[in-house]
Amino acid sequence: ITKMETSLVLPIVDISSPDKITTARLIRRACVEHGFFYVKNHGIPEELMEGVFRESKRFFNLQLEDKMDSLHRDFLGYTPLYAEKLDTSLTTIGDSKESFFLGSSEGVRGQRYPNQWPSENLLPSWRQTMECYYKNVMSVGRKLLGLVALALDLDEDFFIKIGALNDPAAVVRLIRYPGEVNSSDVETYGASAHSDYVTVTILLTDEVPGLQVCRDKSKQPRIWEDVPRLRGAFIVNIGDLMERWTNGLFRSTLHRVMPVGKERYSIPIQIVIFPPILAGDYINERFRITYAT
């Protein structure tokens, strides 16, 4: 049984503020209390954000056979409806969403795990738009990691010095939720309850609601609160790796997406960092469990 409460009021972080210490304190409080916050004044032009949504819709509106030409390999590319089930305790068919994963085209990782780009004949400006967005959001991620480091009483360049973004393992994910509410007794989830297994997720979403968080996962029944979109702002949340590195100080909060009867698009980018712990094995294992058949 779940119980719905009101919308969650999250802190709004102005990432352009010259007062980095005050900003870092706000981030610290947000990460300790919620694990979620908004980021505004990030510098990414609205036209680029609109362009990414436009190109995302163009891809998902293709015929299934054309989308399947970009079927995911090494976790990059297209994943069809119901291919993923984030809450592995559920007996349902899978989450009601289709996705497209893309990573960096540069560096060792970009060569080792090439992107599965859709046909240029079908989507001529798709790759250029996505690569531009990736670079822009990574610059936001770099700034954000500096503030997170300050929030943890570390040097601002701590994550950069350990090589966090030298060979980016960050993945942009385009998601389309069909939005149909199932009339059967089986509850349908756009994304079933989960915490992100990365360091930080930077989420861009359209105006359609559906994202909910549960601040206390140990409490029964779980209380789910809506996270509304803030126009022009990113929704940022802490992942399991960051919770682990901070010894539970920063919270990787349980969240989900519920269908609301309307198609919904969102674009998270998940930043992964590989310091001395074997995070690579950890990520691969989480993927293996999520996609287990």
N, C-alpha and C positions, 0 to 999 in steps of 0.2 A: 504494500500500500504506500502510495506517495501522497504528500500533502503540498498544495501550492500556496505560496505566500505572495508577498508583493515583489515589485522589481527591486533589484539590488542597486544601491547607490554606491558607485565605485569612485575612488580617487581619480582625478584628472591631472596627468603629469604633462607639463609644458616642457618638451625636450629641448626647446630653443632657449630656455632661460639661462642667463649668464650666472645665476646663483646656483651652482652645481651642488653645493652642500645641502641647501634647503630642498632641492629637487631629489637628491639621493635619500634624504630623510623621509620624504613623502613616499618614495618607492619602497623603502624598507618597511614602513608601516603597512603599506598596501600588501606587500609580500608576506608579512607576518600574519596579518588579519584575514586577507582574502585570497592571496595568490593571483588576483586579477586586478588590472587597472587600465585606464585609457591613456593613450599617448597622443597629444595634439602638437601642432606646429612642427611636424616632422620634416617638412620641406619637400615631400613628394607632390608634384603637381596633380590637381584634381583631374586634369585631362588624361593623365597616365593611368590613374586609378579607374576612371571610367572606361578607358581603352582596354584595360585588362579584363574588366567584366564583359565588355562587348565581345572581345575575342574568345573569352571563355564560353559565352553563350553560343557563339558561332560553332565552336567545336562540339559542344554537347547536343546541338541541333542537327549534326550530321547523321547520316544513316548509320546504324549500328555496325555494319560491315566496314565502313570507312573508319570508325572509331577503333574497331578491333585491329586495324592495320598498325595502330600504335600501342598494342597491348603491352602491359608493363613487363619489363625485364630488369632484373636486379632492382626491383621496387620503383623503377622510373617508367612513366608512360601511363596508359589508360587502365583503370580498373572498373569493370562493369557494376551494375546494380547488384546488391546483395553479396558482393565478393568479399566484403570485410564485415567482421563482427567484433566490435571493440569490447563489448562486455561478454566474455567467453562463458559466463555462467548461464546465459540465456539459451533457451531451446528454439528460439525463432530462427528463420531462414538466414537472416543477416541484416545489416543496416541498409535502410532505404536511401541509398545515395550512389552516385557514380563520381569517379575522381580522375584527375590527371596529375601525376607527380613529375616535377622537373627540377633538375639540380644545376649546378654550375657547369658551364661548358669549358671552363679553364682548369689548369692545374692537373696534377696526377689523377685526382679523383674523377675529374671531367673526362679524362681519356679512358680511365678504367671502366667507368660507368656512364656510357654515352646516353644522351637524351633520346627518347623515341619521338622525334618531331612529326607532327601531322604533315600531310602532303601540301607542298607550297601551291600546287594547282588549286587545291580546295580552299586553303587559308593563306593567302600570299603575305599578309603582314603579321602573322601569328608569332613566328619565332622571334622576329625583331622586337615586338611588343613585350614578349615574355622575358627576353634577355635583358631588356632595358629595365623592366620592373624588378627583376632579380637583383641587378646591380644597385638600384635605388634603395631597395629594402635592406640590402646588406649594409649600406652606409648608415641606415637608421639602426640596424642591429649593432653596428660597431659603437655608435653613440650610446645606445641603451646598455650595452655590456659595460661600458665605462662607468655609467651611473650606477649600475648594479654592483660593480666592484666597490665604488665609493660607499654604497649602502651597506656593504659588508666590512667596512673599515679597512679596505685594501687600497693599494695604489690604483688610480684610474686606469692605467694601462696594464693591469694585472693579467686580464684574459688575453690581451693582444700579445704580451710578452711570452706567455706559454704557448703561443702559436694557434690560438683559438680559431682565427679566420685565415690562416695561411693557405690552407687547401680546403676551401669551404665544403662542409658536409651538409650545409643547410639545404632544405628541400621546400620548394614552393608547391602547394597543393591547390589545384582548382577543384572545387566541389559543387555539384548540382544535386540538390534535394528535390525530388519530384513533388513532395508536399502533400500527397494524398493521405487522408486520414482513413485508416482501415476500419471498415464497419464490423469486422469480426471481433470475437472476444480477445484475440491475441493482440497485445499492444505493439504498435509499430513505432520504431525509432528511426529518426534520420541518422543520428549517431548515438548509439547506446552509451550508458554511463561509463566514463573512463577518465583517467588522468593522462596527460601527455607524457611520453617517456623521454622527452628531450630536455634541453636546458631552458629555453625560452621559446614561446610561440607568439608570433606577431600576426594578428588576424585582421583581415579586412572583410567586412560583410555588407550585403545589401540591406535594404530597409525592411525586409521581411523578418519578423521575430522568430523565435524558436530556441535560441541558446539559453540554457539554464545551468546554474551551478548549485552544488550542495556543499555548504561550508563545513558541515560536520558529518563525515561519512560513517561515523560510528553510531550515530543517533538513529533510532528506529521509531516511527517511520521516518524515512528521509524527507527533509524539507528542501524543495527545489525553488529557486528564485530566478526570475527572468533577468537576463542581462541585455538591456536595450542597446541599440546601435546609437553611437554619437557621430553625427555626420562629419566626415572628413578626418575622424580620429581612428587610430588602431585600437583594438582590444588586445592587451598583452597578458599572457598568463605564464606562470612558472611551471616547469615540468619536473618529472621525477628525479632527473639527474641533479638539478639544482637543489631540490629538497634534500637529496642524499648528501651532496657536498656541504650543505649548510647544517647538516646533522638535524634536519627537521625544523630549523628556524624559519626558512621560507617554505610556504605551503604549496604543494602541487594539488590543486583542488579538483575534486570530482566534478565533471560537467557532462552535458549531453545536449543533443538537438532533437526537439520534438517537432513532428509535422503539424502545420497549422492550416492545411488546406490550400496552400499556395506555394508555387515553385520558389525555391530559395537558392541563392548563390553565395558562396563564401570562398575566401582565398587566404588560408593560413600559410605562413612560412615558419618552418620549425628549425631553430638553430641548435646544432649539436656541437659539443666541444669534446675533444679527446685528450684530457690530461692523463697522468700516469695510471689511473684505474682503467680496467679493460672495458671501457664504455662501448667499444665496437662490438664485442661479443654480446654485451647486454642488449644493445639496440637490435642486433640480428635475431637474438632470441625472442625479443618482444614482437618483432615482425613475424617470426615463424609461428608464434602462438596465435597472433591475430589472424593470419591467413591459413591456419591449419584447416584441413578439410576432413 
